[in-house]
Amino acid sequence: MKSVCSFKFHDVLIGSGLIVPISHRENVFDLTEDEWNTTFSLFKEVKALLDENLSPDGYNIGWNSSSYAGQHIMHAHLHVIPSFKDEPYAGKGIRYW
């Protein structure tokens, strides 16, 4: 787990993870402008790290906002999932994860 400012990056699946603000924000729409900027900065660092270590063919990136949209943990978090052309879910999109 890497801590950057008031955010953490958590590994969830091999090579994938979550960017989570430490301050409670129920969903993405509750983030402050500074939190958006920090999320983007950390996202770029995470992508560079994953590109260097895994060389994925693409990425699935996503926020779920509300239980009706698939949010099961009511704390804002950004999914970062590297994708590979030879995996079972290749080309399926984020809903399959």
Secondary structure as a PSIPRED ss2 file (coil, helix, strand):
# PSIPRED VFORMAT (PSIPRED V4.0)

   1 M C   1.000  0.000  0.000
   2 K E   0.000  0.000  1.000
   3 S E   0.000  0.000  1.000
   4 V E   0.000  0.000  1.000
   5 C C   1.000  0.000  0.000
   6 S C   1.000  0.000  0.000
   7 F E   0.000  0.000  1.000
   8 K E   0.000  0.000  1.000
   9 F E   0.000  0.000  1.000
  10 H E   0.000  0.000  1.000
  11 D E   0.000  0.000  1.000
  12 V C   1.000  0.000  0.000
  13 L C   1.000  0.000  0.000
  14 I C   1.000  0.000  0.000
  15 G C   1.000  0.000  0.000
  16 S C   1.000  0.000  0.000
  17 G E   0.000  0.000  1.000
  18 L E   0.000  0.000  1.000
  19 I E   0.000  0.000  1.000
  20 V E   0.000  0.000  1.000
  21 P E   0.000  0.000  1.000
  22 I C   1.000  0.000  0.000
  23 S C   1.000  0.000  0.000
  24 H C   1.000  0.000  0.000
  25 R C   1.000  0.000  0.000
  26 E C   1.000  0.000  0.000
  27 N C   1.000  0.000  0.000
  28 V H   0.000  1.000  0.000
  29 F H   0.000  1.000  0.000
  30 D H   0.000  1.000  0.000
  31 L C   1.000  0.000  0.000
  32 T C   1.000  0.000  0.000
  33 E H   0.000  1.000  0.000
  34 D H   0.000  1.000  0.000
  35 E H   0.000  1.000  0.000
  36 W H   0.000  1.000  0.000
  37 N H   0.000  1.000  0.000
  38 T H   0.000  1.000  0.000
  39 T H   0.000  1.000  0.000
  40 F H   0.000  1.000  0.000
  41 S H   0.000  1.000  0.000
  42 L H   0.000  1.000  0.000
  43 F H   0.000  1.000  0.000
  44 K H   0.000  1.000  0.000
  45 E H   0.000  1.000  0.000
  46 V H   0.000  1.000  0.000
  47 K H   0.000  1.000  0.000
  48 A H   0.000  1.000  0.000
  49 L H   0.000  1.000  0.000
  50 L H   0.000  1.000  0.000
  51 D H   0.000  1.000  0.000
  52 E H   0.000  1.000  0.000
  53 N H   0.000  1.000  0.000
  54 L H   0.000  1.000  0.000
  55 S C   1.000  0.000  0.000
  56 P C   1.000  0.000  0.000
  57 D C   1.000  0.000  0.000
  58 G E   0.000  0.000  1.000
  59 Y E   0.000  0.000  1.000
  60 N E   0.000  0.000  1.000
  61 I E   0.000  0.000  1.000
  62 G E   0.000  0.000  1.000
  63 W C   1.000  0.000  0.000
  64 N C   1.000  0.000  0.000
  65 S C   1.000  0.000  0.000
  66 S C   1.000  0.000  0.000
  67 S H   0.000  1.000  0.000
  68 Y H   0.000  1.000  0.000
  69 A H   0.000  1.000  0.000
  70 G C   1.000  0.000  0.000
  71 Q C   1.000  0.000  0.000
  72 H C   1.000  0.000  0.000
  73 I C   1.000  0.000  0.000
  74 M C   1.000  0.000  0.000
  75 H C   1.000  0.000  0.000
  76 A C   1.000  0.000  0.000
  77 H C   1.000  0.000  0.000
  78 L E   0.000  0.000  1.000
  79 H E   0.000  0.000  1.000
  80 V E   0.000  0.000  1.000
  81 I E   0.000  0.000  1.000
  82 P E   0.000  0.000  1.000
  83 S E   0.000  0.000  1.000
  84 F C   1.000  0.000  0.000
  85 K C   1.000  0.000  0.000
  86 D C   1.000  0.000  0.000
  87 E C   1.000  0.000  0.000
  88 P C   1.000  0.000  0.000
  89 Y C   1.000  0.000  0.000
  90 A C   1.000  0.000  0.000
  91 G C   1.000  0.000  0.000
  92 K C   1.000  0.000  0.000
  93 G C   1.000  0.000  0.000
  94 I H   0.000  1.000  0.000
  95 R H   0.000  1.000  0.000
  96 Y H   0.000  1.000  0.000
  97 W C   1.000  0.000  0.000
